[in-house]
Amino acid sequence: MKIGIVSDTHDSIELADKAADFFDDRVEKVVHCGDMIAPFTAELFDRGFDFYAVRGNNDGEWNLKSTVQQFGEFHNNIIELEIEDLEIAVYHGTEEGIVEGLVEKNYDYVFRGHTHERKLDEDGQTVELNPGGIRLPGQEEGFSVAVLDTKEEEIEFHLLED
């Protein structure tokens, strides 16, 4: 199975749509690690894949739940998913102490966002993954997403904007 991971789209219709288009016909599930912000951005992910999302740290996200739950799952803080015998925690990443605690809890994967920077780090049996986000001022890195192949346990990053 392939899982798409995206984060920090921040109401960029163009980039959120690029991510959703990229995931179409490539993955069975998509996980958004927060900071979608508005319902009109969330609606772009109403596609043929299963969709899971956590709330980020932007105030506008308090209105996302009813929209996302029309086609997927929305969680206010942390999701714990079991997919093909893999234990996955998803958290936006606002508090680094919580991220560290999730990693120490020995999940197979911890998906997170918030920093807008790609990260792939292995700590014991846990892989911490941040797919990146929209480019912040001063950042060189463009918008990217990640795909986890659960069968091979391989992760690939895909740059969608330079």
RALINNOR-V366049 format. One record per pair of residues at least 4 apart in sequence whose C-alpha atoms are under 6 Angstrom apart, sorted by the first residue. I is the first residue (numbers start at 0). J is the second residue. D is the distance in Angstrom with one decimal. If there is no record, write none. Layout:
I,J,D / I,J,D
This chain:
0,148,5.9 / 0,149,5.4 / 1,26,4.7 / 1,27,5.8 / 1,147,5.5 / 1,148,4.5 / 2,26,5.5 / 2,28,4.8 / 2,29,5.6 / 2,146,5.5 / 2,147,5.1 / 3,29,4.5 / 3,145,5.8 / 3,146,4.5 / 4,29,5.8 / 4,30,4.9 / 4,144,5.9 / 4,145,5.1 / 5,31,4.9 / 5,130,5.8 / 5,144,5.1 / 6,31,5.3 / 6,32,4.7 / 6,33,5.6 / 6,112,5.5 / 6,132,5.5 / 7,33,5.9 / 7,34,4.7 / 7,132,4.6 / 8,15,5.8 / 8,35,5.2 / 8,133,5.9 / 9,34,5.5 / 9,35,5.0 / 9,36,5.8 / 10,35,5.9 / 10,36,6.0 / 10,40,5.6 / 11,15,6.0 / 12,16,5.9 / 16,20,6.0 / 16,43,5.9 / 17,21,6.0 / 19,44,5.6 / 22,26,5.6 / 27,48,5.0 / 28,48,5.1 / 28,49,4.5 / 28,50,5.9 / 29,50,4.9 / 30,51,4.8 / 30,52,5.7 / 31,52,4.6 / 32,52,6.0 / 32,53,5.6 / 32,91,5.1 / 32,111,5.5 / 32,112,5.5 / 33,53,5.1 / 33,54,4.9 / 33,55,4.0 / 33,91,5.2 / 34,55,4.4 / 36,59,5.2 / 36,60,4.6 / 38,63,5.4 / 38,66,6.0 / 45,70,6.0 / 50,71,4.7 / 51,71,5.8 / 51,72,4.8 / 51,73,6.0 / 52,73,4.9 / 53,73,5.7 / 53,74,4.7 / 53,75,5.7 / 53,76,5.8 / 54,75,5.0 / 54,76,5.9 / 55,91,5.3 / 64,68,6.0 / 64,73,5.5 / 67,71,5.5 / 67,73,6.0 / 68,72,5.3 / 77,89,5.5 / 77,90,4.8 / 78,88,5.6 / 78,89,5.1 / 79,87,5.7 / 79,88,4.6 / 80,86,6.0 / 80,87,5.0 / 81,85,5.5 / 81,86,4.8 / 85,107,5.9 / 86,106,5.3 / 86,107,5.3 / 87,106,5.8 / 87,107,6.0 / 87,108,4.8 / 87,109,5.7 / 88,109,4.8 / 89,109,5.8 / 89,110,4.8 / 89,111,5.9 / 90,111,5.2 / 91,111,5.0 / 91,112,5.0 / 91,113,5.9 / 92,111,5.4 / 92,112,5.5 / 92,113,5.4 / 102,125,6.0 / 105,125,5.6 / 106,125,5.5 / 107,125,4.6 / 108,125,5.3 / 108,126,4.7 / 108,127,5.9 / 109,127,4.8 / 110,128,4.9 / 110,129,6.0 / 111,129,5.1 / 112,129,5.2 / 115,131,4.4 / 115,132,4.1 / 116,131,4.3 / 117,129,5.1 / 117,130,4.9 / 117,131,4.2 / 118,128,5.5 / 118,129,4.8 / 119,127,5.7 / 119,128,4.8 / 120,126,5.7 / 120,127,5.2 / 121,125,5.7 / 121,126,4.4 / 130,144,5.0 / 130,145,5.3 / 131,143,5.7 / 132,142,5.2 / 133,142,4.8 / 134,138,6.0 / 134,141,5.4 / 141,160,5.2 / 141,161,4.7 / 142,159,5.7 / 142,160,5.1 / 143,157,5.4 / 143,158,4.2 / 143,159,5.3 / 144,156,5.8 / 144,157,5.4 / 145,155,5.5 / 145,156,4.3 / 145,157,6.0 / 146,154,5.6 / 146,155,5.4 / 147,153,5.8 / 147,154,4.5 / 148,152,5.4 / 148,153,5.3
